[in-house]
């Protein structure tokens, strides 16, 4: 659908006939609406969140403390991970 919309914009900008592309786009939209209606009849209806509702969702991290791996001062991440693996092997 997006490709047809882009094609229509290009054709309008070039002052060309865009009736064929427009008809195909409208046919796609009719099919899309029928598929949405079928999904809703089968019980698949869900409410889409508005922008405000999405921004109000609590998506923050559970804890503000950094991971133990990241606390290794002066170490690269690869070194800290390697040390964590070695410690896990010793604990077994």
N, C-alpha and C positions, 0 to 999 in steps of 0.2 A: 504494500500500500504506500509506503513511504517513497518507493521508487517512482510510482505513478504520480504522486504529488510533486516530486521534484521535476519530473518530465513535464507536467502541466505548467509549473512555474516557468521553466525554460521556454516552453512553447509560447506562453503569454508574453514573456519578455522579448521574444523574437517576433512577436505579432503573427504567430502561426495559428492554424486551426488546432484546437486541443479537444475537440468534441469526442474523438475516439478514446483518448486517454481518460477523459472525464467520465464517459459511460462505463468504461472498465472499472474505474475507481468506485463509482456508485454501485456497480454490481458486487464488488468485493465487500462494500459496506453492508449491503443487504444480506450477503452470506454471513458476515460477521455477526450481525444482529440476530439472525436465526440461530447461529451456534450459541450465542449468549443466552437466548431464550430457552433453547434446549437444555443447556447446562443448569439454568435456574429451575426448570421443571423437574430435573432429576435431583434437586436438592443441593446444588452446588453454589447457591447464592451466598456471597460474603460481602460484608460492608467494606468499602475502600476508605481508608483513613484520609482525612484532609491534611494539608500541610501543617496546620496548627496541632492537630492530634498527633502527627508523627513526631513533631518537635518536642512534644510534652512526654513522649515515651522515655522511660528510665533505662537508658542503654549504657550506663556507666559501669566501670569495673566494680566488682564486688569489694575489693580491698584496695586501699591506696598505697599499701606498702609494696616496695619493689620486690621482685623475685630474688631468691638467694643467689641465683646465678648472676644477676645483674649487680649485686652488691659487691662483687669481687673488685676491689679498688685496684686500678693499675693493670688489670688483666684484660686481655682481649676476650671477646665472647667465645671464640673457639677454645681458648685455654680454659675458661671457666666451665664450659660444657664438658671438656675432656676430664677435668678434675672431678666433676660431678659424677661422670660415668665410672671413674676409677673408684670413687668412694662407694658407689652403689655396689660394685663388684666385691669390695672388701666387706661390706655389710652382709653379703650373702653367706 
